[in-house]
Amino acid sequence: MESKEISQAVISRLPRYFRYLGELKDEGIERISSQELSDIMKVTASQIRQDFNNFGGFGQQGYGYKVEYLYEEIGKILGLDQTHNLIIVGAGNLGQALANYMNFERRGFLFKGMFDNNPALYGKKIRDMEVKPMEELQDFVKENNIDIAVLTIPKTSAVAVAEQLVKDGIKGIWNFAHVDLNVPKEIQVENVHLSDSLMKLTYNIIRYEEENNIKK
């Protein structure tokens, strides 16, 4: 049976559902309707039902959704019922900040190694990881069953590093470098452009001020 194509817009909302449902579960809330979830998330109840129907629905008419069950099912869809081994390529400020973010491990994302081409950083410990030279990257990926590489390096070297990671058998790249990577279609890439997000924020600030005649 051919799997249903799910739009990227739906996929982008799944982590938000997961996050809000986790908060509701922690608050002891056992059941919630699509309208109540809509009020919390600022997504229409119709959109929520449509999103969930892509994966089977999860609820019953007039009953709503069991929070813990829905939380667990969305977690499975997102692959959070299994662990994922990651490496960070680029041991600068951003790479170190990501390595120190404890919430990743609680979601099953396990950082196994950190690499850089700066000899001054070799041997430096970031949490339990020692920064290693790039020359050791290939063997490390293969020996430690690494699924995902996080790139926090300049765009000038990101393309070549990505090509090497593909050859080494990486499955996905979380790309913080300011360059779009051209990799085979079986390699999943999530681009994170921090400045794009900030520019979107300033756009919305300016539009709000203009629409409401707010003077600076």
Secondary structure, DSSP 8 states (H G I E B T S, - for coil): -------HHHHHHHHHHHHHHHHHHHTT--EE-HHHHHHHHTS-HHHHHHHHHTTT---BTTTBEEHHHHHHHHHHHTTTTS-EEEEEE--SHHHHHHHT-THHHHTTEEEEEEEES-GGGTT-EETTEEEEEGGGHHHHHHHTT--EEEE-S-HHHHHHHHHHHHHHT--EEEE-SSS-----TTSEEEE--HHHHHHHHHHHHHHHHHHTT---
